[in-house]
Amino acid sequence: MYNPAAGFPGVVVELGYSDVAVAIAWLTRVFGFRELLRQTSEGRIQHADLDTGAGVVMLAPAGDRLAVPLPRTPAAAQLIVWVDNVDDHHAHALAHGAQPLHAPLTKPWGLRQYLVHDHEHHLWEFTQHIRDVPPQTWGATTT
């Protein structure tokens, strides 16, 4: 249920898509996201909120809020989404059209992750916590 009073995460990303309706259908089918909200004006979706299971992703028509349209190039950043079982999620995403960049890998810092592009080249990394690993053992420091 859509309930902003219950709160959103402190940071929420909004992605631009050439066709928000197509993006909603693709992201819900391929990644298993759930549509929370859709705002339509003059027959066109102007905004949508999707539940990723670990947070919220907002969608809007690409370029609508800018003076010039956004170029259709691969994303300069990636979104990281936590899932319960990264291998099952990967298999589902590939079976439904995700563009793989790498299969699930277990990283030295205790996460299992895979990387894909969506249908408009946004970069998504799906992540599962496997085990706790002290940062010093994989070359990191904490403050």
Secondary structure by P-SEA (a helix, b strand, c coil): ccccccccccbbbbbbbccaaaaaaaaaaaccccccccccccccccbbbbbcccbbbbbcccccccccccccccccbbbbbbbccaaaaaaaaaaaccccccccccccccccccccccccbbbbbbbbbcccccccccccccc
